[in-house]
Amino acid sequence: MDDEKTSQNHIQGLERGLAVLTAFDADRPNPTVAELATATGLSRPVVRRVLLTLQRLGYVASSGPHWTLTPRVLSIGQHYTATHALTELAQPHLMRQAERTGESATLAVMDGNEVVYIARVPVRRVLSVTVSPGTRVPVHATSLGRVLLAWEPDERVDEVIAECGLPRLTPHTVTDPAEFREILTRVREQGWSLVVNEREEGLISLSAPVRDHHGRVIAAVASSTSTGRTTPDRMREEVVPVLLETAKAISGELGHERG
C-alpha cells in the first residue's frame, strides 16, 4: 500500500531533471548529452528534453555540444559545483588581495546579461548600496562586466547590447555601442579593465579575468575603491600588478597554465 502511494506521488519528470542537474560535477563540468545520458542512465532524447527545459528556465547553458550550469542554480540551493569550488578556492586569494591593497576584493561571474557577485571580501564601504554575494550589477558600466564580456564572441556582445542597451547611469557612463566595443577590444589587449564613475559617481573599479583549464574566461576578480581615496593612475600603477597576480593564482588552481 505504501509503495502504491509512493508511486502515485512520484513525479518522474522532476526526478529526471534533478538527475541531470546533479550529474554536473568536477569530473563533468561541461558534459555533452551523451555523457549525461551515460551518467544518469537516461536516454539521449530524454536528457536533451530535460536540458532544453532547464535552459529555458535559465539553469543551464549550451556551447556547441557541451552544456554547463549557470549561477541561477544557486538560487534553489542545488548543485553549482564549479562555482562552489571556485568560491572556496578563491577566498584566500581575495583575502590576500584585500590585505595588500587595503581595498575590497570581489569575484563575479556572468548570469544571463548581468554580473553576479559570488564572493567578496569587504574592507570599507565605497558604494551607496549594499554589496554582497548574490548582488547583481550591469555588464556595460562595470569593470567586472567588461572583463567577462571582452573575450566573448562579437555575436554575444551584440546580443547584450541589443537586449540590455547601454543605459546612462551617471554622466560618465559609456552609452555609444561603437565606443563600448572599442573599450572591450582594449580590455582584451591589456588584460584588465578600469572603470571610473560610470556605474556610480566616485567609484573606481579594476578587474581582471579568471580562466579555467581550457583558457576560457569564466569569472573576474575586482578591486574597488573611491575617487576620494585614490586616483585611476595610482590604481593602474599599484593595484593592477596585485590584481593580475590574484587572477593568475586563482586560474592556476583551476588548471590554467599560461603559455
N, C-alpha and C positions, 0 to 999 in steps of 0.2 A: 504493500500500500504506500509506504514511504517512497519507494523507488518510483511508483507511478506518479506521485505528487511532484517529485523532483523532476521527472521527465516533462510533466505538464508546465512546470515553471521554468524550464530550461530554454534560454534564448541562444540558439545556435549561432546566429549572426554576430552577437556580442562576443561570444566565446572565440569565434574565428578572428574577429577584429583585434581582441586582446592578444591572441596567439601571435598574430602578425606583428603587432606593436612590440611585444616583449622579445621577439626574435632578433630585433636590432640590439646588438651588444658590441663589446670591444673587438670581438673577432669578426663581426659583420656590421661595420658602421655604414657601409654603402652597398648593401646587397642588391642582387638582381631578383627578378620574380622567381627564377629557377632556384636560386639559393634559399629564398624564403620558403618556397614550396618544400624543399628538402628539409629545412629546419623545423617546419610546422607539421609536415605530413599532409598538408592540404594540396589540392590540385592547383596547377598553374592558373587556370581560369578563375578559380575561387580567390586565389591570392591577388590576382590582378584586380578583380572587382572590389576586394577589400581595400587595396591600395588606392584605387580611384575614389572610393568613398572617403577615405581618410585624407586624401589630397584635397577633395572638395571642402572638407571641414577645416583644412589648414594644419593638419597634424603631421603630414609627410610631404616631401617634395621630390621631384624626379629630375635627373640629369642624364639624358640618354637612357641606357638600360638600367641605370643604378638609381636607388632610392635612399633617402635619408630622412631622419626625424627632424622636425622643426622645433624651435623653442616653445611653441604653443603647447607641446605635450606637458611642459612644466605646470601649466595651469590646472591640470587634472591630477597632478602628483604621480604620474606614471613614469615609465622609462623614458629618460632622455640621457642615455648612458654617456654619450660623448661629452655633453655639456657638463654633467655632474663631475666626470673625471677631469675635464678641463678646468672647472671652477676650483676643484680641490688642489690640483697641481699648480694652478696659477696663484693661489692665495699667498704663499710665502714670497713669491717674486713681486707681487703687488705691494706687500708689506715692506719689502726691502726698498722698492722704488719710492714709496711714500716717505720712508725714513731718510733716504738720500736726498730727495728733492724738497721735503717739507710741505708737499702738496698732495692732494687727493689722487688716488690711483684707481682706475676703473677698467674692467674687462667687459666687452659687449659683443653681441652677435646681431645679425640681421634676422628679423622675423617679418616676412612679407616685405612691405615697403617702409618698415620702421626699424629703428635701432632699439634693442632691449638690453639693459644692463643685467649681467648675470653675476657679477662680483664687484665689490667696491670697498676700498679702504679709505674712509674719510679722514681728513686731517683738520680742516677748518671749513666753515660754511662759506662757499663762494657763489652760491646760486640763491635766488629769491624763492626757489621751490625746493621741496624735499626730494633728495635723490637717494635711491637705494636700489638693490637688486629687484628687477621687475619693472623699473621705471622705463618708459618708452620716450624716445626723442626723435625728431625728424631727421631724415637722412641728409638733406641738402644743406642744412645750416650748422652741421656739427662735424668736427674733425673725425670722430668715430665713423659717422655715416660715409664720409668721403673716402676714408680708407677702405671700408667694407665694399664700397661701390667701384673704386678705382680699378680693380682688377677684374671686374665683371665684363662680359661682352657688351658691345655697343647696343645690342638689342635690349639688354636688361636695363641699361641706363635710359634708353628711350622710353621703356615701359614705365620706369619710376617717374620720369618727368611727365609723361602723358597722364598717368593715374593720379599723381600727387601734386603736380605743378611745382613751382618754386616760390611758395608764398613768402612775402616780406614779413619777417618777424621783428626786425629793427631797421633803422635807416641804412645799416651796413650790409644787410643780407643780399647775397648774390641771387638775382632773380632772372638773369638772362641765360637761356639754355646754352648758347654758344660759349659764353664765358664760363659757365659751370663745367662744360665738357673740357675746356682748356685747363681748368683747375684740376680736374681728375687726371688729366694727362701729366700735369706737373707732379701731382702726388705720386703717381706710378713711377715717374722718373727719379724722384728724390727719395722715395721710400717712406715718407711720413707726411702728415697734414697738420697745418697750424691754422686755426680759425679764431678770429678776434672780433668780438662784438656782434656776431651775426645771429646767434641764437638768442642772446641776451646781452644787453649793454653791460660792459665791464667784465665780461667773461672771456678768458683766454683758455683754449683747449688744444692740446697737442696729442696726436695719435699715431700709432704705428701698427702694421699688420702682424697677425699671428698666423702661422702656416702649419698645415698638417704634414704628414709624412709624404704626401704626394706633391707638396709645394703649393697647395691651394690655400687661399686666404679664407680662414673660417671664423676669425674673430679679430678684434682690435683692442689694444691697450691704450689708455689715455692718461694724461696728467693735466689736471685742471687747476686754475688759479684765477686771480682777478687782476685787472689792469692797475689797481691800486697797490698791488704787491710787487709787480714786476713788469717787464716790457717784452714785446714779441722778440726783440733782438736777444735779450738775455735768455728767453726760452729756447731759441734756436741754438745759442752757444752753450748753455749749461744743462738743459734738460733733454734735448734731442739725443745726445750720446747715451744718457741713462735709459731713456725710453726704448731706444733701439736695442740696448743690451737686455732689457726686460723681455721685449718681444722675441728676441733671438733665443733667450733661455727657455721661455715657455714653448716656442716652436721646437726647440731641440728635444724637450721632454715628450713632444708629440711625434718624434721620429724624423723631424725635418733636418736635413743636412744641407747647409748652404754650400753650393758648388764653387 
